[in-house]
Amino acid sequence: MLVETFLRKQLGLKAHTVTKVEETDRFMIVHIERLGRRLLRCGVCRQRCRKVHSVRRPREWRDLSMRKLPLKLRYRPRRVECPRCGLRVEDFPWADPWARVTTALSNAVARLARELSWQGTARQYGLNWKSVATIVKRAVAYGLAHRVRPPVHVIGIDEVSRRKGQVYLTVVYDLERRVLLWVGEDRTEEAVKPFFTREMGARRCRTLRVICRDMWAAYANLVKEHAPQAQILFDRFHIVKHLNDAVEEVRRTEMRRLSQKQKVPFKRSRWLLLKNPWNLSDDQKERLSTLVQWNMPIVRAYYLKPIFYTSRLQVTAA
């Protein structure tokens, strides 16, 4: 089998053919031409077009390497007269419109970019890291447009810090399927609202049964507005944080009220009272057993905290 025939079959060409394969010091160039008077397709609607308006200057597309030699496709695109779209550039079976790399190379780059950084992927395929970024963005856009969207019943909303300086992202997960649903640029009410209005929509919002979130006011307002039927489940991290803050506030209040003599047993007891009982060392357990003999608000606050550890707090949205 000739190399031209092999490449034509690999590229899936029907209205085009490989006329010549040229090898240089840096690349292997595959020359492609229109096959006879085969009908070309519109680059927008992909409808067959009978008339060719003009032939443009040659363009090149990077393809997967062949025996460690980078491959380039060279072709002179035609402008066709589409009865539906008007004057358009023809459709290329080997690449997306306006792309500078073939579909095969784009798919390979997108798969490798899931494991390596953009710069590492670019070095692997001999591309610029900006080209890799463009390929990844197109792959993500294609995946979002063609993904399966089953009904969502249980979601989790939380913020993550993107970098120093109070810069946050809002992430929404489907907790039943354990997949990421949506990412927002900020944690404000205006930034998160598109998830309920655009991503979910009013019909899909009515299928929500449980929403796990923190106590951020912006999330509370949006859930109350768009999914009032959903049951609210506060995540344990924020519940424990508020409990520790309450214990610390009681300790500080009592330390200000007590006399110098009464303060002695409770000095340097902040982290002792906030630490989980199962994480205490033997010395800490011995000191804690001495503190709990005092019938004071600090001790009572400490004993109330484990009660909340083992309980599940669920609040129905008003």
N, C-alpha and C positions, 0 to 999 in steps of 0.2 A: 504494500500500500504506500502510495506517495505521501510525503509529509503534508502536501497541500490538501489532499483528500482527508487525511487524518484530522487536520485542524478544522476543516469545514464541518466535519461531523461533530467534533468536540464543541464548536461554537454554535451548532444547530442552525446553520445557514440554509435558507430555502430560496430566497430571492436574491442572494448574493453568493459569491464564490471566491475562493482564495486563488489569486493569480500567480503570486510569487512569494517566496520566503527568502529574505535577504539577511545575511549575518554580518554584523559589524563587530568592532572591538568591544563595545559595551552592551549592545542589544541585538536581539533577533527580531527583525521587522517583518510582519505579515501584511502583505498588500491584499486588500479586499476590493472587489468591484461588483457592480450590479450584474446579475446573471441574465444576459439577453435582454428581453423586454418584459421580464417578470414584474408583476404589479407590486408596488411598494405600499407600505402602510403609513397612515398619518401618525405623527409623533404625539398627538393629543388623545384622539379617540381610537386609534389603531384600525381605522377603517381602510379598506383597500382603495387606492387612488389610481386612476387611469392616466392622468396627465402629470408630467414632470415639468416644473416651471424652469428650474435652473440647477446648475451644479456648482457647489461651493468649493472653497479651497480645502486642501487635505487637512484632516484632523487625526490625532493620534490618541490611543487609549492604552494605558498600562494594563497588562494581563499577568497571570501567574507565570513564574519563571519556568523555563524548560531546560533541564540539565544545568541548573545554576546560572543560566543566561537569561536576564530579564527579557520578557516578551512585550512587544508593542504591536498594536493593530493600527494600520494606516488606511484611511478611506476618505473619499471625497463625498460628503453628504449631498443628497438631493433635496431640493425644495419641491414639495408636491402640492397640487391643487386639490384640497379635500372638499367634497361637496357639502360637508357639514361644518368644518372649522375654517375653511378658507385656505390661504397660503400658509403652509406649515413645513417645518423640517421633518423629514421622514423618521420613522421609528427604527431604532437600532436593536436587533435581537440580542446583541452581546452586552449592552450597557443601558443604564437609565438615561433619560434626557438630561443633557448638560453635564453629565458625569465625565470625568477624565480617566476613570478606571473602569474595567469591565465588572459585570455582576459577579463573576466567579471570584475575582480578587477582592471585591467589596465584602462578600460573604466570609472569605477567609480572614480578612483583616478584622471584621466585626467579631468573629469567634475568638481570635487570639487576643483581642483587646479586653475580653472578659477575664483573662488570666494575667496579662502583662499591662504595664503602663502604656500610655500613648507613645511615648518616646521609644520604649522597648519594642513595641509593635512596629513602629516606623523603621527602626534599624533592621528588624527581621526581614521586611519586604522592600527596603530601600526607598521608602517614601518620606515625605516631610510630615512632622507630627501634626501639622494643621490639616493635612489631607486625611490623616487617620481620624482626627476629631470630626471632620465633615462626614466621613463614612459612618462613624458611630452615631452621630446625630440622625442621619438618614435611616440607619437601621432601627434606632429607637422610635422614630416617627412611624416607620412602616409597622413595627411591632404593635404600637399603640393603636394604629388604625385597623389592624387585622386581628387583634386579640379577641379571645372568647370572653364574654362578659356575663357570667351566670349571676343569678340573684345573690345579693350580699345581705347577710343577716347579722353578723357579729363583726364589728370593726374596732380598731384601737387607734386613737389619735394622741400623738405626743410630739414634742419638739426635741430637736437635736441641735447641738452647737456646731456650727460650720467652721468657725475660727474664733480667735480671741476678739473681744470687744463687743460682746452681747449680740452676735450675729447668729440668727437661728434659722432652721428649716423646720417645717411642719411635715410630718410623715403620717400616712394613714395606711394601716394594714388590714387585710382580711384575716381575722384570727382563726377562722375555720379552715381555710385553705392554706394559711401561712404564706401569703404572697403580699408584695407591696402593691398598693392600689394607686397612690398619688403622693406627690412631693410638692410642697409650696415653698416659696421664697422666704416667707416670714411667718410669724405666729400671730399676727394681728387679725382682727375680724375680717377686714377687707381682703387680706391675702388668702385666708382659708375658705372664704365664702364660695369661690369658684368650684371647690370640690363638691359642694352640695348642689349648686345650680347647674354647672356644666358637666362635671364628671358623672354625678349620680342622676341628677334630674329629679323632678317631683315624684314620678312614678316609682323609681328605684329607691328613693328615700323612704317611701312607705313600707318597704320590705325590711327595713332595719329593725331588729329586735333588741339588741344589746349594744351599747357604745361604751367602751372602756376609755377613760380619759383622766387627765389630772384636773385640778380645780381652777385652771386658768379661766378668767371671766369670758374671754373671747370665744373659747370653745363652748362654754355653757350657753351663751346667747345664741350661737349658731345651731346647736343641737335642739334647743327649745323652739327655735323658729322653724327648722326644716324637718326635724324628726321628733315631734313631741311624744309620739307613741313609744319610743324606744326606752328601754330600761337603762339607767346610768349605773356604771360600775367604776368606782374610783380605784385606780391602781394602788397596790399596797405600798409602794415606795413613798408616795405623797402622804398617805395616811400615817405611816410611821414617822415621816418627817414632822408632821404637825404634832404628833404625840411627843416626840423628843423636844420640840420647841416648847410645848406646854410644861413638860417636866422641868426644863431648864428655866422657864419663867417662874415657876413655883420656887425653885431652888434659889434664884436670885432675890426674889421677894423676901423669902424667909431669912436669907443671909443678911439682908439689910435690916431686918427687924430684930434679929437675935443679938444678944450681948456678946462681948468678946469671949467670955468663958463658954457660952453655949455654942459658939461657932467652931470650937476646936474639933469636935468629932466629924464635922461636915466639910472641913477644909480639904481642898484638892479631891473632892468627890464628884466633880462634874462628869468626867468621862466614865467613872465607875457607875454612875446612875444611868448613863445613856447607853452603855454597852449591853449587848444581849447577854442574858444569863448563861447561855451555853458556851459563850466565848470567854468567860471569866477564868482567870488563873486561880490557883489554890489560895494565894495570898489575898487576892481580890475577893474571893468568896468569903474568906474569914473576916475581912474588914466589913463586907456588906452585911454579914450576920450580926455584927456589932451595931451597925447603923440602924437596922430595921427594928431594934429593940426600943428605939425612940418613937413615941407616938406623936409624930409631927406631920404637917402637911407634905413635907418632902418625901417621907416614907410612904404616905398614902398615895401620892402621885406616882411613885415608883411601882407600887403594887397594882395600880389601875392599868398601867401600860401593857402588861402581858395579856390582859383580858381582850384587848383590841387586836393583839397579834393573831389570835386563833379564831377571830370572828370575821365574817364576810359582810362588809358594809355595802349594801345596795340601796340606792335612793332612786325612787321613781321620779322622773322629771315632772315638774308641776305643770 
